[in-house]
Amino acid sequence: MLTAAALDSLTTSTKMDTVVRLQIPSAELYLYYGKQTPQDLRRTLSPVFTGLRRADSAGVAQAPVSSERVIDRLHKLADLLDRGVLTEDEFACLKANLLSGT
């Protein structure tokens, strides 16, 4: 039994793929990180997200997104999906957010 547990620990591998999307009126950034689960990374980045929300609620105006920019973002999302960085569900959610303007 000990041998089976040792072999299992040597052959079992877990891979985490976490993608974070940061968007402001003038830029958009996708970050890939493979060392923390999405929940842990969310906790780590919580101060950053809090600062961004405060800046947004302080009256930072959002520029309208042009149709060219939306198409460019859709291409980026599709590329991430093709490379296996995003799941189908993540892609669908991000695509819906993009198309709704949020």
C-alpha positions in Angstrom: 0.0 0.0 0.0 2.9 2.4 0.8 4.4 1.6 -2.6 1.1 2.4 -4.4 0.8 5.7 -2.5 4.4 6.6 -3.4 3.8 5.8 -7.1 0.5 7.7 -7.1 2.2 10.8 -5.7 5.0 10.6 -8.3 2.6 10.2 -11.3 -0.3 12.4 -10.2 0.1 16.0 -11.4 -2.2 19.0 -10.9 -2.1 22.0 -13.1 -3.8 25.3 -12.2 -4.6 27.8 -14.9 -5.9 31.2 -13.7 -6.6 34.1 -16.0 -7.3 37.5 -14.6 -8.8 40.3 -16.8 -8.2 43.9 -15.8 -10.0 46.5 -17.8 -9.9 50.3 -17.6 -11.2 52.8 -20.2 -7.8 53.1 -21.9 -6.5 49.6 -21.6 -7.2 45.9 -21.0 -4.9 43.4 -19.5 -5.1 39.6 -19.3 -2.8 38.0 -16.7 -2.1 34.2 -16.6 -0.9 32.7 -13.4 -0.5 29.0 -12.7 0.6 28.8 -9.1 -2.5 29.7 -7.2 -6.1 28.7 -7.4 -8.5 31.4 -8.6 -9.9 31.8 -5.1 -6.4 32.2 -3.6 -5.4 34.6 -6.3 -8.6 36.6 -5.8 -7.7 37.0 -2.1 -4.1 38.0 -3.0 -5.3 40.6 -5.5 -8.2 41.9 -3.3 -6.4 45.1 -2.4 -5.8 45.9 -6.1 -9.4 45.2 -7.0 -10.6 47.4 -4.1 -8.4 50.3 -5.3 -9.7 49.9 -8.8 -13.3 50.0 -7.6 -12.7 53.1 -5.5 -11.1 54.8 -8.4 -14.1 53.9 -10.6 -16.7 55.0 -8.0 -14.8 58.3 -7.5 -16.1 59.4 -10.9 -13.6 58.1 -13.4 -15.5 58.3 -16.7 -15.6 55.3 -18.9 -15.0 55.8 -22.6 -17.4 54.1 -25.0 -15.9 50.9 -26.5 -15.7 51.0 -30.3 -16.8 48.1 -32.4 -13.2 47.6 -33.6 -12.1 47.3 -30.0 -14.8 44.8 -29.2 -13.8 42.7 -32.2 -10.2 42.8 -31.1 -11.1 41.7 -27.6 -13.2 38.9 -29.0 -10.2 37.7 -31.0 -8.0 37.8 -27.9 -10.6 35.8 -26.0 -10.9 33.2 -28.8 -7.1 32.9 -28.9 -7.1 32.2 -25.1 -9.8 29.6 -25.6 -7.9 27.9 -28.5 -4.8 27.7 -26.4 -6.7 26.1 -23.5 -6.2 29.0 -21.1 -9.9 29.6 -20.9 -12.6 27.0 -20.5 -15.8 27.2 -22.7 -17.7 28.5 -19.7 -15.1 31.2 -18.9 -15.0 32.2 -22.6 -18.8 32.5 -22.7 -19.0 34.6 -19.6 -16.2 37.0 -20.7 -17.8 37.2 -24.1 -21.2 38.0 -22.7 -19.6 40.7 -20.4 -17.8 42.2 -23.3 -20.9 42.3 -25.6 -23.0 43.8 -22.8 -20.5 46.5 -22.2 -19.6 45.6 -18.6 
